[in-house]
Amino acid sequence: MPHHFDEGNPAAERSTRWVLVITLLMMVAEIVVGFFSNSMALLADGWHMSSHAIAIGMAALAYTMARRHAGDPRYAWGTWKIEVLGGFASAFALVGVAGVMAWSSAERLISPLPIQYGEAIWVAAVGLVVNLVCAKILHGAHAQHDDDHNHHHHHEHGHNHHGHHGAHVDVNLRSAYVHVLADAMTSVLAIAALGGGLLFGWQWLDPAIGLFGSAVVAVWAVGLLRNTSAVLLDREMQGPIVDQLRAAVLAPSNGGDIEIADLHLWRVGRSRYACIIGLVTHRLDIEPQHVRTWLADVPALYHVSVEINHCGACVPAV
């Protein structure tokens, strides 16, 4: 039977769908008006919004796929990593978006074209309002998810896995929320660039802001690649939870004469982990259930497999 650590988030699925539709409509409007008004700042804001539309679209698709396949026994650890795979794929598209933005902005910086500031500022202002509305929608879904989780937790009884109150954080929803806020900040930069050009004649400011926007998208894409690849490749052994796990097992209160010979840790859900730990000891009084008891207070550790080898010569600790 597959393990299911994440109970889903219907409110977030609905909210991300609404935000996706709103974001796509505003993205098209900014790109079209930016193109015809020759505003690279507005085009940059539109393309930057497209990066967030990709991320939000992946989040919405991940919720749908995870829900549809939640009972599929082929997913040994549930379907959470669908959203991670989607984020990893979207990061490559964002690198291309950043490149197009940078190239177009540099071209306009070298060969400037007249800008219709009035229309561009109006659309950028509307884009800012839309981003703030989307942020409010996602924030409401986050608050509802917290309330639902707390209500569920109060009615939850014993389970063979370990738990932690902070492990229910919906990283997918939080990521979409941060993207919308970042896009709102980009809209503010576009308004500032267009305002500077309109009031002071600083035509160079518009493509300069476009270059800055491309850098923001590139940084976000690289960060997304780094974070999602760490999960997909199980690069978790440098995290603080590893030190907590070692400290819990090797604590003096456990009686000593214990060596960690093998340790593997990987993520199986939103901030939730599974581990395999192998111990070597001379002592015959240590059983796997004792090790699970020692690890009960390690945050976000939900599934533990323990192997104990009793031998005459302990191997060095890993």
Buried (B, 14 or more C-beta within 10 A) or exposed (E): EBBBBBEBBBBBBBBBBBBBEBBBEBBBBBBBBBEEBBBBBBBBBBBBBBBBBBBBBBBBBBBBBBBEBBEEEEBEBBBBBBBBBBBBEBBEBBBEBBEBBBEBBBBBBEEBEEBBBEBBBBBBBBBBEBBBBBBBBBBEBBEBBEEBBEEEEEEEEEEEBBBBEEBBBBBBBBBBBBBBBBBBEBBBBBBBBBBBBBEEEBBBBBBBBBBBBBEBBBEBBBEBBEBBBBBBEEEBEEBEBBEBBBEBBBEEEBEEEBBBBEBBBBBBBBBBBBBBBBBBBEEEEBEBEBBBEBBEEBBBBBBBEBEBEEEEEBEEBE
